[in-house]
Amino acid sequence: MQLWHLARNPIENWAQVHFEKPILSGSSMFGQLVVVNEPSAIRRVFVDNAANYEKDPLQLRVLRVGAPNSAGQGLLSATGDTWRQTRRALSPLFTPRRVAAFGQIMKMKADERVDAWLRRRPGSIVEIDQEMVRLTYDMLSATLFSDALDGDRADVVRQMSRLLDTIGRIDPLDALNAPEWLPRFNRAAAREPREWFAQATERMIDRRSAELRDAPERAPDDLLTALLRASDPQTGVGLTRAEVAANVFTFIAAGHETTARALAWTLHLLSRAPEWQERARLEAMAAPDDPAEWVAAMPTVRAVFEEAMRLFPPVPHMSRMALEADKLGDVPVPAGATVVIAPWVLHRHRLLWDAPSAFMPERFLPGARESIERFAYLPFGAGPRVCIGATFAIQEAVVALACLLRRVRLTPIRGVEPRPVLRITLRPDDRIPMQIHPV
Ligand code: HEM
């Protein structure tokens, strides 16, 4: 029974005690499980003793089902040397300076979305969750891929959604560590969208490879070019074609779903907190011209977004496997144990937050945010495997929220009460319709 529950919505498995105790250890169907909500112990897992804690096999298996080609791993699911090499090759694309340069394109895409809304009658209803997926996909595609993925956005978004919906349900056979040759329902359902992505990615790589060969000076300086040029300066070895393809897929998946979910939850919360919506709007209206300066210039918009990610962390669970025995606080961690760090629980933990369930963006305003413990708030993870796109995500979110709030007011629809479900990211269980009114 519990296995099928896990396949439906694993977010509901947490009990009250997890929100009250700093560290809990016990045996489960996954073997020894240690659930850690104590900031210094989390620091040990992610940073001080990070070499002892690897991404665990169950998580890797779930992530790898989605990849179009099992021969190559993208940054999210790669380990060892492949991970190091890929991370080193791609990090230069995500420096604050490079990300700031994407500000104008991000603003243009957000303005286009609002233009489309404002062409409708005042008081129209938009499905904010779908709209945010479209917007973050447009931003990602235009910045990191120079719009090189062919097919229309609706296809990409639909296929990605199908894929995450199927692979994001933990397969009970995976949970039980059943032999690989047994058929898994989720893998069969993932086959068609996987195939779709495999073909679209191949075409995109072929076109860009030809461009780099024939007219390299005209090739865009983006993620795809960086992947194709990625050869490790220390070893001289490049990424294989399968690894390039896996990363294209990884960045499309990891790069728009997460921010889209975070933005939808933010707007959901703002639609029910008109005073915060108004404060954020006033700040957005007074923003400087250059969107590259917006994150620094809009502490309230940023605080609203960060508080929404506290309550609805887009990546609500992270896990690692202990390679050797260790101790977290005074709790022993045997070799092979799975350590779970769950922002969903950590961000609502009674020992770490006052009024944990309340939406209070003031926690993240300058003057207050400095007293938040670094390892009590982890929407982007921490340590060597921290989200490579964190700066990108914060900037696109602030730009998106500012562009929207400057021009529309959002009000909730009576009776709509979205419930979070876990499908790798924390999604709403249903659409989030909202009424929009021109400002
Ligand atoms: C609000 C938006 C986002 C959130 C909350 C988020 C969250 C996370 C988290 C928690 C991890 C670490 C997982 C772990 O340690 O097990 C991660 C890793 C990663 N994220 Fe994000 N992410 C977001 C946006 C993005 C964007 C915009 C991109 C790309 C443009 C991206 C690409 C990645 C990649 C490639 C990794 C794997 C990094 C590695 O293992 O070296 N993410 N993300």
Residues whose N, C-alpha, C, O or C-beta is under 5 A from the ligand:
A	BS01	HEM	L75 L76 R87 F251 A254 G255 T258 T259 A262 P314 V315 M318 L378 P379 F380 G381 P384 R385 V386 C387 I388 G389 F392 A393
